[in-house]
Amino acid sequence: MTVGKTLWKIILIKLFILFAVLKLFFFPDFLQNNFATDEERADHVFEQITGPARNTSQVETYRNIELPDRHKEL
Amino acid sequence: MGDLSMVDWARAQFALTAMYHWIFVPLTLGLSFLCAFYETLYVRTGKEEWKHIAKFWMTLFGINFAIGVATGIILEFEFGTNWSNYSWMVGDIFGAPLAVEGIVAFFLEATFFAVMFFGWDRVSKNFHLFSTWMVAVGSNLSALWILVANGWMQSPVGMAFNPDTVRFEMQNFWEVLFSPVAMAKFTHTTSTSFMVGSLFVITISSWYLLKGRHMEMAKKSIIVASVFGLLATGYAAWTGDESAFVNASTQPMKLAAYEGLYDGEKGAGLVALGLLSPEKKPGDNLAPFIFEIKIPGLLALLANRDSASFVPGINDLVYGNEQEGIVGVAAKMDKGKIAIADLAAYKAAKKSGDSQAAEATLAKFTANQEFLGYGYLESAEQTVPPVATTFYSFHIMVFLAGFFLAIFLLYLVFAVKDTIAGKKALLWLGFTSFFLGLIASQSGWVVAEVGRQPWAIQDLMPVNVATTNISTGSVQMTFFMFLAIFTLLLIAEIKIMLKQIKIGPEGY
């Protein structure tokens, strides 16, 4: 059946483009490629998500913040 | 955190690839069951015409499957490259469902697909039929796991945040699997995909009837597809109601957005038809609608199963409503900022070996961690998703569902009466229905994913914190590459399908 052969060609070309071209050259796994251990990856992500609080004075400000009454119910 | 331009391109790329993927998937999910029905009729009746019908639709199914297969894997590539913070933090949660999805897809779909497509004269009738059913079941089960993962993003349950590994760790697999959001998503997504599959059969069969070709095959196909479509529409309506009910408790802002509800009210009505005021912003005094037609009490019924109950609006959720016990976003933002600060302090204490300070800051973090995501916001109004996009997508989806219900009903009645071939106006309407079905199906996803903005993980992680710190240029480049590749695949699918449709079922 010729449609079957055509479809197989499409599947194989598509899989080649996806895995041998796109994945390899355009979609590196950022954390796997740039950090050697899970600890390093965790540290990097940690720095990313605590970026706003890295400034020491800001940390102290938020640690000592006196919340208004509206927060009490939270 | 990535700059906003990179965030928007990463968002656009994910949306592009997801929407292209979603052209192929609903057809697979729906048409697979229809193939199983047609082949069951062949095996039960022994009539060769049902075999021709089954093989014809199976060929179109195979074309769609072959071209669509692995288009979803690109989304996983994007997790690792564009969304590294997100993929690291949710890896423990997503790992299990996506692994099961891969195994189920491989063993059920792919194995039995080969038997279904190539095994007609090689295996017994009953084993071939069994294989066809396994393809349908397997593909729908694959969808389950992806939707469980998506459901978790919308309502993160069954997990605990580990500040040492910076990951959300699964605590209860069953809670994640059977989360009300995941179950509502799975049942609603599959039911609407059954509708799309039925509409595909309706569209092509309508074409044959309009051209006066393959009439008997078309009429028989229509009867089965209309029955399946009608049942699926009822199921979709029920699961849609369940989705709204679940949204009301887990994502009330999304519900408010898709109804354009700015000020909450008791006995809130459902907007059947409306035109939003484009200048309307949260907190201002403008009327939200230029015009609207509301069904009184229906939104309250949908949201809370109580037509007299209070449904919060956008303003209640942003600014708070003391009377209804709703805390505003500003308070949550303060708590979130404290959580971020304590998280950083915990890490610093651990690094310096101060275990007492570490324990103290961890306790403080834990008290506020449910507001973590709010700490990244710059204004309370950021919690409001694009209202117009969400509202119009929702209403397009529901309006089209009503149209499809009418189509399935009319087609069934006239096909059974054997007068459908003469109903030219109806046939032309039916011919458009698959394309409209794709629009409705995509609109549903727009509601789900635009409606959850700004959250990548509801309340815990906004989208702009989820991205990798990489250049906008690389994301732009791959965006246009995908646009080109997917467009080529789509053109290939249309060309190959049109060729088979021209041949028709007599070629089988």
Chai-1 contact restraints between the chains, C-beta under 6 A:
chainA,res_idxA,chainB,res_idxB,connection_type,confidence,min_distance_angstrom,max_distance_angstrom,comment,restraint_id
A,L7,B,A66,contact,1.0,0.0,6.0,A-B,restraint_1
A,I11,B,A66,contact,1.0,0.0,6.0,A-B,restraint_2
A,L18,B,A70,contact,1.0,0.0,6.0,A-B,restraint_3
A,K23,B,F77,contact,1.0,0.0,6.0,A-B,restraint_4
A,F26,B,T478,contact,1.0,0.0,6.0,A-B,restraint_5
A,F27,B,F77,contact,1.0,0.0,6.0,A-B,restraint_6
A,F27,B,T81,contact,1.0,0.0,6.0,A-B,restraint_7
A,D29,B,G80,contact,1.0,0.0,6.0,A-B,restraint_8
A,F30,B,T81,contact,1.0,0.0,6.0,A-B,restraint_9
A,F30,B,S84,contact,1.0,0.0,6.0,A-B,restraint_10
A,F30,B,T468,contact,1.0,0.0,6.0,A-B,restraint_11
A,L31,B,S84,contact,1.0,0.0,6.0,A-B,restraint_12
A,L31,B,W88,contact,1.0,0.0,6.0,A-B,restraint_13
A,A42,B,T165,contact,1.0,0.0,6.0,A-B,restraint_14
A,A42,B,V166,contact,1.0,0.0,6.0,A-B,restraint_15
A,V45,B,N85,contact,1.0,0.0,6.0,A-B,restraint_16
A,V45,B,W88,contact,1.0,0.0,6.0,A-B,restraint_17
A,V45,B,V166,contact,1.0,0.0,6.0,A-B,restraint_18
A,F46,B,V166,contact,1.0,0.0,6.0,A-B,restraint_19
A,Q48,B,N85,contact,1.0,0.0,6.0,A-B,restraint_20
A,I49,B,V465,contact,1.0,0.0,6.0,A-B,restraint_21
A,T50,B,I340,contact,1.0,0.0,6.0,A-B,restraint_22
A,T50,B,L343,contact,1.0,0.0,6.0,A-B,restraint_23
A,T50,B,A344,contact,1.0,0.0,6.0,A-B,restraint_24
A,G51,B,M1,contact,1.0,0.0,6.0,A-B,restraint_25
A,A53,B,I340,contact,1.0,0.0,6.0,A-B,restraint_26
A,A53,B,A341,contact,1.0,0.0,6.0,A-B,restraint_27
A,A53,B,A344,contact,1.0,0.0,6.0,A-B,restraint_28
A,V59,B,A341,contact,1.0,0.0,6.0,A-B,restraint_29
A,V59,B,A344,contact,1.0,0.0,6.0,A-B,restraint_30
A,V59,B,A345,contact,1.0,0.0,6.0,A-B,restraint_31
A,Y62,B,K337,contact,1.0,0.0,6.0,A-B,restraint_32
A,Y62,B,I338,contact,1.0,0.0,6.0,A-B,restraint_33
A,Y62,B,A341,contact,1.0,0.0,6.0,A-B,restraint_34
A,R63,B,A341,contact,1.0,0.0,6.0,A-B,restraint_35
A,R70,B,A331,contact,1.0,0.0,6.0,A-B,restraint_36
A,H71,B,A331,contact,1.0,0.0,6.0,A-B,restraint_37
A,L74,B,V327,contact,1.0,0.0,6.0,A-B,restraint_38
A,L74,B,A331,contact,1.0,0.0,6.0,A-B,restraint_39
